[in-house]
Amino acid sequence: MNNRKWGIDLFIIFAGVFLDQATKYLAVLYLKGQEAVLLIPGALELRYLENRGAAFGILQGGKVIFLIITPIVLIAAAYVLFRMPDGGKYRILHFLLDCIVIGAIGNLIDRIRLDYVVDFIYISLIDFPIFNVADMFVSIATVAGAALLLFGRSYRDEDFRFLSLKKADSEKEEKDG
């Protein structure tokens, strides 16, 4: 992997985490202890919530689980980003993985710093659980990536040989030998 591509990935990740943390800061500043702010009456509102669980409030009080799982996810994502080819049809996969990393880091920062995740976006039209920008990055990227890989015609199994640990070991042996 070249430094230019790492720079692009890191810029996207830092910008996304900044956006997530800035919106959460504003939510705490302007929404905590206040009535909900109606953006689109009957459809969309801003409502402060301290979520001590995972997405949609599952696993309440499971901070330790998230503090173990999130770094594992981040290490796996770093491995894939490091091994994945540059450009071409892989660029969208880089971006989607960057978005998943943004969400993981954004919510991890909250869990470490606050012991909960700040949520504030509520789609009242469908009574969807309250969420935040980090959740949007993870959810949208995961669904888009799954759709792309499952239903797209651009990728075949051999396009993901770069993930093989055996390949990494054989390359290392060739360099050492």
C-alpha positions in Angstrom: 0.0 0.0 0.0 1.4 3.4 -0.9 1.5 6.4 1.4 -0.8 8.5 -0.8 -3.7 6.0 -0.4 -3.1 5.7 3.3 -3.3 9.5 3.4 -6.7 9.5 1.6 -8.1 6.9 4.0 -6.7 8.7 7.1 -8.1 12.0 5.9 -11.6 10.5 5.4 -11.5 8.8 8.8 -10.3 11.9 10.6 -12.8 14.1 8.9 -15.7 11.6 9.6 -14.7 11.2 13.3 -14.5 15.0 13.6 -18.0 15.4 12.1 -19.3 12.7 14.4 -17.8 14.3 17.5 -18.7 17.8 16.5 -22.4 16.9 16.1 -22.4 15.0 19.4 -20.8 18.1 21.1 -23.6 20.3 19.6 -26.2 17.7 20.8 -24.9 17.9 24.3 -24.7 21.7 24.2 -28.1 22.4 22.7 -30.3 19.3 23.3 -29.3 17.8 26.7 -32.1 18.6 29.2 -34.2 20.3 26.5 -37.4 19.4 24.6 -37.0 17.7 21.2 -36.4 19.9 18.3 -38.8 19.2 15.4 -37.0 19.5 12.1 -39.8 18.0 10.0 -43.0 17.7 12.1 -44.1 14.1 12.3 -41.0 12.8 10.6 -37.6 14.0 11.9 -36.5 15.5 15.2 -33.4 16.0 17.3 -33.8 14.4 20.8 -30.9 13.9 23.2 -30.3 10.3 24.5 -27.4 8.7 26.5 -27.1 5.2 25.0 -25.3 2.7 27.3 -25.8 -0.1 24.8 -25.1 -0.8 21.2 -27.1 0.2 18.1 -30.8 0.6 18.8 -30.1 0.3 22.5 -29.3 -3.5 22.6 -26.8 -4.8 25.1 -27.4 -2.0 27.6 -24.6 -1.7 30.1 -22.3 -3.8 27.9 -19.4 -1.3 27.8 -16.7 -3.9 28.5 -17.9 -6.0 25.6 -17.7 -3.0 23.3 -14.2 -2.0 24.6 -13.0 -5.5 23.7 -14.8 -6.0 20.3 -14.2 -2.5 18.9 -10.4 -2.7 18.9 -10.6 -6.1 17.3 -12.9 -4.7 14.5 -10.5 -1.8 14.1 -7.5 -4.1 13.8 -9.3 -6.3 11.2 -10.3 -3.1 9.3 -6.7 -1.9 9.3 -5.5 -5.3 8.1 -7.9 -5.2 5.2 -7.2 -1.6 4.3 -3.4 -2.3 4.4 -3.7 -5.4 2.2 -6.4 -4.1 -0.3 -5.1 -2.9 -3.7 -5.2 0.8 -4.5 -7.7 2.5 -6.7 -10.0 1.1 -9.4 -12.9 -1.0 -8.2 -11.3 -1.2 -4.7 -11.6 2.5 -4.0 -15.3 2.2 -3.1 -14.5 -0.6 -0.8 -11.8 1.5 0.9 -14.3 4.3 1.3 -17.0 1.9 2.8 -14.5 0.4 5.2 -13.3 3.9 6.1 -16.9 4.7 7.0 -17.2 1.7 9.3 -14.0 2.7 11.0 -15.4 6.2 11.5 -18.4 4.9 13.2 -16.4 2.5 15.4 -14.0 5.1 16.5 -16.7 7.8 17.0 -18.7 5.6 19.4 -15.6 4.2 21.1 -14.5 7.7 21.9 -17.8 8.3 23.6 -17.7 5.0 25.5 -14.2 5.7 26.9 -14.8 9.4 27.6 -18.4 9.4 28.8 -19.3 5.8 29.6 -22.2 6.1 27.1 -22.8 7.1 23.4 -24.5 10.4 22.6 -27.5 9.8 20.3 -29.7 12.5 19.0 -31.4 11.8 15.6 -34.9 10.5 15.8 -37.0 9.5 12.8 -40.5 9.8 14.4 -42.3 8.9 11.1 -41.3 5.2 11.6 -40.5 5.4 15.3 -36.9 4.4 14.5 -34.5 4.2 17.5 -32.5 7.3 18.2 -29.1 7.3 16.6 -26.1 9.5 15.8 -23.7 10.3 12.9 -21.3 7.4 13.7 -24.2 5.0 13.5 -25.2 6.4 10.1 -21.6 5.8 8.8 -21.6 2.2 10.0 -25.1 1.3 9.0 -25.1 2.9 5.5 -21.6 1.6 4.7 -22.4 -1.9 5.8 -25.6 -2.1 3.8 -24.0 -0.6 0.8 -21.0 -2.9 1.0 -23.1 -6.0 1.4 -25.3 -5.0 -1.5 -22.3 -4.3 -3.7 -20.6 -7.6 -2.8 -23.7 -9.7 -2.9 -25.5 -8.2 -5.9 -22.8 -6.3 -7.9 -21.1 -7.9 -10.8 -17.7 -6.1 -10.3 -16.2 -8.5 -7.7 -15.3 -12.2 -7.9 -13.8 -14.4 -5.2 -10.3 -14.1 -6.7 -10.5 -10.3 -6.2 -10.2 -10.9 -2.5 -7.1 -13.1 -2.5 -5.2 -10.2 -0.9 -7.0 -11.1 2.4 -5.4 -14.6 2.5 -3.0 -15.1 5.4 -1.2 -17.8 3.4 -0.5 -15.3 0.7 1.0 -12.9 3.2 3.2 -15.7 4.6 4.4 -16.9 1.2 5.3 -13.3 0.2 7.3 -13.0 3.5 9.1 -16.2 2.8 10.0 -15.0 -0.8 11.4 -11.8 0.6 13.4 -13.6 3.4 14.5 -16.4 1.1 
